[in-house]
Amino acid sequence: MPSTSDLVGTLEHDQAVGQLRASYERIPAGAPVRLAKRSSNLFRPRSELDRPGLDVSGLTGVIEVDPVARTADVQGMCTYEDLVAATLPHGLTPMVVPQLKTITLGGAVTGLGIESSSFRAGLPHESVLELDILTGAGQLVTARPEGEHAELFRTFPNSYGTLGYATRLRIELDRISPYVALRHVRTDLDRLGPVIEEIVASGMYEGEPVHFVDGVAFTPSEAYLTLGRNSDAAVRTSDYTGQQIYYRSIQQRPTDFLTAHDYLWRWDTDWFWCSAAFGAQNPWVRRVWPRRWRRSDVFHKIVGFENRHHVAARLNRRRGHADRERVVQDVEIPASQLAGFLRWFDAEVGMRPVWLCPLRLRGSTDWPLYPLKPGETYVNVGFWGTVAIADGAADGDVNRAIEDAVARFDGHKSLYSDAYYDRDTFDRLYNVPALNAVKKRYDPDARLTGLYEKAVTRR
């Protein structure tokens, strides 16, 4: 755990911001502005940067944790791994901690983050009190829910860097106990939505408080909700960073205990279940695969290598196997439509398992670029892998079919991965006219790449 001396001082932060602004000035006038950032949790390949980018190397730390006010001031490129390490000693955690350690706070706010507290805490941007943003015009502004830059504050979530980049965020923190007690409750598809709605409404299940909810659908007839509650009890805890694999335990045991730290990062060790694609779940491979390398960012680098060099794809063709399409998506489906969507998905796509994470906007405010309805319960359905391309089909056809189905089931799709919408549909679904209105003020020369160009054309 970090000590106070590990925190970033105000002077050090100001110097890092100065370094960032100096790097902006070095970018030739009229040239596009992008981050000079080598790592990312995005899954859509992007065109290579052939010119200097924004230097954010000094913006990776925690500035201050206030355990009395339950707030933290955090630099925009700070990972949740580092943020949690600074807050847990105080018995505190961000209101929402996305599943993967190297997701950054700025990335989760300008993109989309979700986890098992989202049924009561909403999305990461809803716990932001204020943020400093370097705009496309090179100005540093402080945006809050009220005041001169309130429109930028509301439009920043899901803008994916098209309005600017957060250098500092002040966020609310939530209390968390030393342990989390888990119940894995098996249910069928038709009961998933109603049970989720009941938990969201009451915060309880069978007389016990529920502080965290997510789930896994292994097959159409085997789905589980994992219900977590804060616990101060000193009990024997499980360890899923070694030979045991967390998602398999969901089917094997009705109850479990994890430390708060291990609960928050329970999915990271095996990247949910995606580590199987690299052999990391094979017991023999697992014994020799260093524990420090069993992390989502390591697996992501392997995927990045494959995207660049297509080694596995070439081997697949030599063996006479069909080409495969990447299907890596998270979609929000209304709880009332969940069973129907999952049945369609199993019949038409067939990927298993899928992740389920209930969410509900924390307040009555809607957010222009990701128009979920206040007061409605959604379930994030996450599926990550590849499917064989059928004879006569084109790469992308499965993803296009998913996009059409999400719309039919009144859902919405996040933009961290591949998107195939035509421009008119995309502009309507993601309220691009509202984005453009704000962009005219904060990026009048269009130095920052547009949302459609980033999400669909991969610029």
C-alpha positions in Angstrom: 0.0 0.0 0.0 1.4 3.5 -0.8 2.2 6.0 1.9 1.5 9.7 1.9 4.9 10.2 0.4 3.8 8.3 -2.7 1.2 10.9 -3.5 1.8 13.6 -6.1 2.4 17.0 -4.7 0.6 20.1 -6.1 3.9 21.5 -7.4 4.7 18.2 -9.1 1.2 18.1 -10.7 1.5 21.7 -11.9 4.8 20.8 -13.5 3.3 17.8 -15.3 0.4 20.0 -16.6 3.0 22.5 -17.8 4.8 19.7 -19.6 1.5 18.6 -21.2 0.8 22.1 -22.4 4.3 22.5 -23.8 3.8 19.3 -25.8 0.6 20.8 -27.2 2.5 23.8 -28.3 5.0 21.6 -30.1 2.3 20.0 -32.3 2.3 21.9 -35.6 -0.6 24.3 -36.1 -3.6 22.6 -37.8 -2.2 19.1 -37.1 -4.4 16.6 -35.2 -3.9 16.4 -31.5 -3.6 13.0 -29.9 -2.1 11.5 -26.8 1.5 10.2 -26.9 0.3 7.1 -25.0 1.6 3.6 -25.8 -0.8 1.6 -23.7 -4.6 1.4 -23.9 -7.6 -0.6 -23.0 -9.3 0.1 -26.3 -10.0 -2.9 -28.5 -10.3 -1.1 -31.8 -7.0 -0.7 -33.7 -6.1 2.9 -34.6 -4.0 4.5 -37.2 -0.4 5.0 -36.0 0.6 8.5 -34.8 3.3 9.8 -37.1 3.9 13.1 -35.3 4.5 14.3 -31.7 1.5 13.8 -29.3 0.5 15.1 -26.0 2.9 14.2 -23.2 0.8 12.8 -20.3 3.7 10.9 -18.7 3.6 13.0 -15.5 -0.2 12.7 -15.0 -0.3 9.2 -13.6 -0.7 9.6 -9.8 -3.0 10.4 -6.9 -2.7 14.0 -5.6 -4.7 13.7 -2.4 -7.1 11.4 -0.5 -9.4 13.1 2.0 -10.8 10.4 4.2 -13.1 12.8 6.1 -14.7 14.4 3.1 -14.4 11.0 1.3 -13.0 12.5 -1.9 -9.8 12.1 -3.9 -8.0 14.4 -6.3 -6.5 12.2 -9.0 -4.5 12.8 -12.2 -6.2 11.9 -15.4 -3.9 9.0 -16.4 -3.8 7.4 -13.0 -4.8 3.7 -13.2 -7.5 2.3 -10.9 -4.8 0.0 -9.6 -2.9 2.9 -8.2 -6.0 4.8 -7.1 -7.3 1.8 -5.2 -3.9 1.3 -3.5 -4.1 4.9 -2.2 -7.8 4.7 -1.0 -8.0 1.2 0.5 -5.8 2.0 3.6 -8.6 4.4 4.5 -11.3 1.9 4.1 -12.4 3.7 1.0 -12.7 3.0 -2.7 -13.9 4.8 -5.8 -17.7 4.6 -6.2 -17.2 2.4 -9.2 -14.0 0.4 -9.8 -13.8 -1.0 -13.4 -12.7 -4.6 -13.6 -9.2 -4.2 -15.1 -6.3 -2.7 -13.2 -4.8 -0.5 -15.9 -8.0 1.3 -16.9 -7.3 5.0 -16.1 -9.7 7.3 -14.2 -9.7 9.8 -17.1 -10.3 6.9 -19.6 -13.3 5.6 -17.6 -14.9 9.0 -17.3 -14.4 10.1 -20.9 -15.3 6.6 -22.1 -17.3 4.1 -20.1 -16.6 2.2 -16.9 -18.9 -0.2 -15.0 -18.7 -2.7 -12.2 -20.8 -4.5 -9.6 -21.5 -1.3 -7.6 -23.1 0.3 -10.6 -26.6 -0.8 -9.7 -26.5 1.7 -6.9 -23.5 4.0 -7.8 -24.1 4.4 -11.5 -21.2 5.1 -13.8 -17.8 6.6 -13.0 -18.6 10.0 -14.3 -21.5 10.4 -11.9 -19.1 10.5 -8.9 -17.0 13.3 -10.4 -17.3 16.6 -8.6 -15.0 18.6 -10.9 -12.3 18.1 -13.4 -9.6 20.0 -15.2 -9.6 19.5 -19.0 -7.1 20.4 -21.6 -9.3 21.3 -24.5 -8.7 21.0 -28.2 -8.0 24.7 -28.3 -5.1 24.2 -25.8 -7.0 25.9 -22.9 -7.1 24.4 -19.4 -10.5 24.8 -17.9 -12.1 23.5 -14.7 -15.5 22.0 -15.4 -18.2 21.5 -12.7 -21.9 20.6 -12.7 -22.7 24.3 -12.5 -21.1 27.3 -13.8 -19.3 28.5 -16.9 -18.2 25.1 -18.2 -21.2 23.0 -17.0 -22.1 22.1 -20.6 -18.6 20.7 -21.1 -18.9 18.8 -17.8 -22.1 17.1 -19.0 -20.9 16.3 -22.5 -17.4 15.0 -21.5 -18.6 11.5 -20.6 -18.4 9.2 -23.6 -16.6 11.8 -25.7 -13.5 9.6 -25.9 -11.1 12.5 -26.2 -13.0 14.5 -28.8 -13.4 17.4 -26.4 -10.2 17.2 -24.5 -8.3 15.3 -21.9 -8.7 15.3 -18.1 -5.6 16.3 -16.2 -7.2 16.3 -12.7 -10.4 14.9 -11.4 -12.0 15.3 -7.9 -14.2 12.3 -7.2 -16.4 11.0 -4.4 -15.3 7.9 -2.5 -17.3 5.1 -1.0 -16.8 3.0 2.2 -15.7 -0.6 1.8 -15.1 -3.2 4.5 -12.0 -5.4 4.7 -13.8 -8.3 3.3 -16.6 -9.0 0.8 -18.9 -12.0 1.4 -20.3 -13.5 -1.8 -23.3 -15.6 -2.7 -23.6 -17.2 -6.1 -27.3 -17.6 -6.8 -28.3 -19.8 -9.7 -31.3 -18.7 -11.7 -32.8 -19.0 -15.2 -33.0 -16.4 -17.9 -36.6 -15.4 -17.3 -35.9 -14.7 -13.6 -32.7 -12.7 -14.1 -34.4 -9.4 -14.9 -37.0 -9.5 -12.2 -34.5 -10.6 -9.5 -32.2 -7.8 -10.5 -35.0 -5.3 -10.4 -35.9 -6.4 -6.9 -32.4 -6.1 -5.7 -32.0 -2.6 -7.3 -35.2 -1.5 -5.6 -34.5 -2.8 -2.1 -30.8 -3.3 -1.9 -31.6 -6.7 -0.3 -31.9 -10.3 -1.3 -33.6 -12.8 1.0 -33.1 -10.6 4.0 -29.4 -9.8 3.5 -28.0 -6.5 2.3 -26.5 -6.4 -1.2 -23.6 -4.0 -1.9 -22.4 -5.5 -5.2 -24.1 -7.4 -8.0 -22.8 -9.0 -11.2 -23.4 -12.3 -12.8 -22.4 -14.8 -15.5 -24.6 -16.7 -18.0 -22.8 -19.9 -18.8 -25.6 -21.4 -21.0 -29.3 -20.4 -21.6 -30.2 -22.8 -18.7 -27.4 -21.9 -16.3 -27.0 -18.3 -15.1 -25.8 -16.9 -11.8 -26.0 -13.7 -9.9 -23.1 -13.0 -7.6 -24.3 -10.9 -4.6 -21.6 -9.3 -2.5 -21.9 -7.6 0.9 -19.4 -5.7 2.9 -18.1 -7.7 5.9 -15.8 -7.0 8.8 -15.5 -10.6 9.8 -12.1 -12.1 9.7 -12.7 -15.3 7.8 -10.7 -17.6 5.6 -10.6 -16.0 2.2 -10.1 -17.5 -1.3 -7.2 -16.7 -3.5 -7.8 -16.6 -7.3 -4.4 -15.2 -8.2 -2.8 -18.6 -8.1 -3.9 -22.0 -9.4 -7.6 -21.4 -8.7 -9.7 -19.5 -11.3 -12.4 -17.1 -10.1 -15.1 -17.6 -12.7 -15.1 -21.4 -12.3 -15.8 -21.0 -8.6 -19.1 -19.4 -9.4 -20.4 -22.8 -10.5 -18.6 -24.7 -7.8 -19.5 -23.0 -4.5 -22.6 -21.2 -3.3 -20.7 -18.8 -1.0 -17.2 -17.3 -0.8 -15.1 -14.7 1.0 -12.5 -12.4 -0.6 -10.5 -9.5 0.8 -11.7 -6.2 -0.5 -8.5 -5.9 -2.6 -9.0 -9.3 -4.2 -12.7 -8.7 -4.8 -12.1 -5.5 -6.7 -9.5 -7.3 -8.9 -11.1 -10.7 -9.1 -11.6 -10.5 -12.8 -8.2 -9.1 -13.7 -6.0 -12.2 -13.1 -7.7 -14.1 -15.9 -9.1 -11.2 -17.8 -12.5 -12.6 -16.9 -12.2 -16.0 -18.7 -10.2 -14.8 -21.8 -6.9 -16.0 -20.4 -7.9 -19.5 -21.7 -7.1 -18.3 -25.2 -3.4 -18.0 -24.3 -3.3 -21.3 -22.4 -3.1 -19.6 -19.0 -5.9 -21.7 -17.6 -4.1 -25.0 -18.4 -2.8 -26.2 -15.0 0.6 -27.1 -16.4 1.0 -23.7 -18.2 -0.3 -21.9 -15.1 2.3 -23.3 -12.9 5.1 -21.9 -15.0 3.4 -18.7 -16.0 4.7 -16.1 -13.5 1.9 -14.7 -11.3 3.0 -11.2 -11.9 2.3 -11.7 -15.6 -1.2 -13.1 -15.0 -2.8 -9.7 -15.6 -5.2 -8.2 -18.1 -2.6 -5.7 -19.5 -0.2 -8.6 -20.3 -3.0 -10.4 -22.1 -3.9 -7.2 -23.9 -0.4 -6.8 -25.2 -0.5 -10.3 -26.6 -3.7 -9.4 -28.4 -2.0 -6.2 -29.7 0.8 -8.2 -31.1 -1.6 -10.5 -32.9 -3.5 -7.5 -34.3 -0.2 -6.2 -35.7 1.3 -9.5 -37.0 -1.6 -11.9 -37.4 0.4 -14.9 -36.4 -2.5 -16.9 -35.0 -4.7 -16.0 -38.0 -2.1 -17.3 -40.5 -1.6 -20.5 -38.5 -5.4 -20.9 -38.4 -5.6 -20.7 -42.2 -2.7 -23.1 -42.8 -4.7 -25.7 -40.7 -7.6 -25.2 -43.0 -9.8 -23.5 -40.4 -12.3 -20.7 -41.2 -11.2 -17.2 -40.5 -12.5 -15.7 -37.3 -14.1 -12.4 -36.5 -13.3 -10.5 -33.3 -16.4 -10.0 -31.2 -15.5 -7.9 -28.2 -18.4 -5.8 -27.0 -20.2 -4.5 -23.9 -23.9 -3.5 -24.4 -26.5 -2.1 -22.1 -29.9 -3.9 -22.3 -33.0 -2.9 -20.3 -33.5 -5.5 -17.5 -37.0 -6.1 -18.9 -35.5 -7.1 -22.3 -32.6 -9.1 -20.9 -33.9 -12.7 -21.4 -35.0 -12.0 -25.0 -31.6 -10.5 -25.9 -29.6 -13.4 -24.3 -31.7 -16.0 -26.2 -31.1 -14.1 -29.4 -27.4 -13.9 -28.7 -27.1 -17.6 -27.9 -28.9 -18.6 -31.0 -27.2 -16.2 -33.4 -23.7 -15.7 -31.9 -23.3 -18.6 -29.5 -20.4 -17.2 -27.4 -20.2 -18.4 -23.8 -20.0 -17.4 -21.1 -21.2 -13.8 -21.0 -20.9 -11.3 -18.2 -23.9 -9.6 -16.7 -23.6 -6.4 -14.7 -26.7 -4.4 -13.6 -26.6 -0.6 -13.7 -28.8 2.3 -13.1 -28.0 6.0 -13.4 -27.3 7.3 -9.9 -29.3 10.4 -10.2 -32.0 12.0 -12.4 -29.5 13.7 -14.7 -29.1 12.2 -18.2 -25.8 12.4 -20.0 -26.0 13.6 -23.7 -23.6 11.3 -25.4 -24.7 8.0 -23.7 -28.5 8.4 -23.4 -29.5 5.9 -20.8 -32.8 6.7 -19.2 -32.8 7.9 -15.6 -34.9 5.6 -13.4 -34.5 2.5 -15.7 -32.4 -0.6 -14.8 -30.1 -1.8 -17.5 -27.8 -4.9 -17.5 -24.4 -4.7 -19.1 -23.9 -7.8 -21.2 -20.2 -8.3 -21.9 -18.8 -10.9 -24.4 -15.2 -11.1 -25.6 -13.7 -13.5 -28.1 -13.9 -14.6 -31.7 -16.3 -16.5 -33.8 -15.8 -18.3 -37.1 -16.7 -16.4 -40.2 -19.4 -18.3 -42.1 -19.1 -19.1 -45.8 -20.0 -16.1 -47.8 -20.0 -13.8 -44.8 -17.7 -10.8 -44.4 -15.6 -9.8 -41.5 -17.8 -7.6 -39.3 -21.1 -9.2 -40.2 -21.6 -10.7 -36.7 -20.8 -7.3 -35.1 -23.3 -5.6 -37.4 -26.0 -8.1 -36.4 -25.3 -7.5 -32.8 -25.6 -3.7 -33.3 -29.0 -4.3 -35.0 -30.2 -6.6 -32.2 -29.1 -4.1 -29.5 -31.2 -1.4 -31.1 -34.2 -3.8 -31.4 -34.0 -4.6 -27.7 -33.8 -0.9 -26.8 -30.2 -1.1 -25.7 -27.0 0.8 -26.2 -23.4 -0.1 -27.0 -20.2 1.2 -25.6 -17.5 2.4 -28.0 -14.2 0.9 -26.7 -14.2 -1.7 -29.4 -15.2 -2.2 -33.0 -18.2 -0.3 -34.4 -19.8 -0.6 -37.8 -22.6 2.0 -37.8 -23.2 4.2 -40.8 -22.7 7.9 -39.9 -26.4 8.9 -39.7 -27.2 6.0 -37.4 -24.2 6.7 -35.3 -24.9 10.4 -35.0 -28.5 9.6 -33.8 -27.5 6.9 -31.3 -24.7 8.9 -29.7 -26.2 12.4 -30.0 -23.3 13.7 -32.1 -25.2 17.0 -32.8 -25.0 17.8 -29.1 -21.3 16.9 -29.1 -20.6 19.1 -32.1 -22.3 22.0 -30.5 -19.9 21.8 -27.5 -17.0 21.0 -29.7 -17.4 24.3 -31.6 -16.6 26.2 -28.4 -13.8 24.0 -27.0 -12.2 22.7 -30.2 -13.1 25.3 -32.8 -10.4 24.3 -35.2 -11.3 20.6 -35.0 -7.8 19.6 -33.7 -9.2 16.6 -31.9 -10.5 13.7 -33.9 -14.3 13.3 -34.2 -16.2 10.6 -32.4 -17.3 8.8 -35.5 -13.8 8.9 -36.9 -12.4 7.4 -33.7 -15.1 4.8 -33.1 -15.9 3.6 -36.6 -13.1 4.6 -39.0 -10.4 3.9 -36.3 -8.5 7.2 -36.7 
